[in-house]
Amino acid sequence: MVAEQSFNVGGEDGEGEGESSGVMGMDPDVLAQTYWYLHVQDRRAWTHELDIRPSNPNF
C-alpha cells in the first residue's frame, strides 16, 4: 500500500505547535482509524485522494 494524505490543520502562524492531542487537536485514534480504513479497503474500488481535516470550522 502506498498512501499520501493531506492534513489541513490550520494557518501558518505557529498556533497549535506542541499540541499533545495529535495534529492540531485531532484525535490520534480517529487518525489511526482512517489509516486502517485505507489498509483494509476493498481493492476493487480504492481511495485516490484523502484529505483529513478537523471538524472545527476554524481550523
C-alpha positions as a printed Julia matrix, in Angstrom:
59×3 Matrix{Float64}:
   0.0    0.0    0.0
   1.21   3.46  -0.87
  -0.72   6.36   0.58
  -0.34  10.1    0.53
  -2.51  12.1    2.88
  -3.14  15.79   3.14
  -3.62  17.17   6.65
  -5.41  20.52   6.53
  -4.93  21.74  10.06
  -4.66  25.49  10.11
  -2.7   28.6    9.44
   0.99  29.24   9.29
   1.24  31.38  12.42
   2.5   28.54  14.62
  -0.69  28.18  16.63
  -1.09  24.71  18.0
   2.56  23.76  17.84
   3.4   21.33  20.59
  -0.18  20.15  20.99
  -0.22  16.86  22.88
  -3.51  15.73  21.37
  -2.36  14.93  17.86
  -2.25  17.04  14.73
  -3.73  20.38  15.82
  -6.08  18.74  18.29
  -7.2   15.92  16.01
  -7.81  12.71  17.94
  -4.96  10.26  17.2
  -7.4    7.34  17.45
  -9.53   8.84  14.67
  -6.43   9.33  12.51
  -5.46   5.7   13.15
  -8.95   4.52  12.17
  -8.67   6.48   8.92
  -5.31   4.91   8.09
  -6.7    1.47   8.97
  -9.56   2.05   6.53
  -7.01   2.73   3.79
  -5.28  -0.53   4.62
  -8.38  -2.77   4.63
 -10.5   -1.14   1.9
 -11.75  -3.34  -0.91
  -9.16  -3.47  -3.68
 -11.84  -3.34  -6.39
 -12.54   0.31  -5.54
  -9.79   2.23  -3.84
  -9.29   5.7   -2.41
  -7.48   8.03  -4.78
  -7.17  11.06  -2.51
  -7.96  11.6    1.15
  -7.95  14.96   2.93
  -8.01  14.73   6.7
  -9.4   17.83   8.39
 -10.61  18.65  11.89
 -14.36  19.1   12.25
 -13.8   22.55  13.75
 -14.67  25.08  11.01
 -11.99  27.46  12.35
  -9.04  25.23  11.54
